[in-house]
Amino acid sequence: MTKSFKKLESNISYYAKKPTACPVCKNEFPREDMLSGGGRMIAGDLTDELRRTYEPSAKYGPVYPLMYTVGVCPECFTAFFWSDFTEITEADTFTACLERQEKNKAAVAAVFPYYDFNRARTLLDGAAAHFLALLCYENAAKSHSPTTKQGILALRLAWLSGDMNRLCPGRNYDYVQQVFYRKALFFYTQALEYEAGDTENFDGIANFGPDIDKNYGYTGVLYLACLLELKYGQREDMPVRLQTLGRHKRNIAKVFGLGKASKNKPLPLLEHARALYDNIKKDQQDANMPDLDLDFEDDEQA
Ligand SMILES: [Zn+2]
């Protein structure tokens, strides 16, 4: 029999009618979603990290739609993107989730203390849910493309930590944000290496995001791996840094080179990719590194 759940006391979110069944402990729990109508979501700019910003509305204040995109079982703390609660079925994954439950809970509580998945989500709960999912995907089979999902989660965690820092300054969430940016760089880079080496492909990804408003696909992954390297990559070994960026720059030119917007290269992404290419070029020139690549526009032959 289906359990009934108390109505949420929130004017921002609601519980979906159909509860979610936890594949690990079989507990049923409600899925919380954001009410998107009524002027709650006023879309603002798209950042260079492909994050959609939202203007606070006079009636509802600031909104953080990302908070609701990850589900967490409040009983055993298994966390995945909502769709993976039915997609992931491997017994090995479930066993690993149960075994690591206490360790994961403690790791998340150290960064986002006092989270609670039995109340209307707060920004802190949303961030904690993302961190739990980042840890749970460690146990998922390669067919679900866990590395790319970890990249998306880490990037969103960096964004949410930035939001936390604005809400409660002085609690080190600016530092936490930098850590998650570097984690995102690690996972995006690894996802591309795995794909090139046939270890893990992108078949398990229905939506690359990275935000919820648009799917920027594989080209978005290439772009973000490059952008994150430029913004958050290591700076101790400059020759290696410039070499890595040079490689990314050639990729960007190859994928975005023809300069016309299309389905796989939507205009905002194309514009950001162009700016990124120019920034790397400037870094190379500042370092007196010979620029052997052809220019952005005619890099077709490169
Ligand atoms: Zn559970």
Boltz pocket constraint, residues with backbone or C-beta under 6 A from the ligand:
constraints:
  - pocket:
      binder: B
      contacts: [[A, 22], [A, 23], [A, 24], [A, 25], [A, 26], [A, 27], [A, 73], [A, 74], [A, 75], [A, 76], [A, 77], [A, 78]]
      max_distance: 6.0
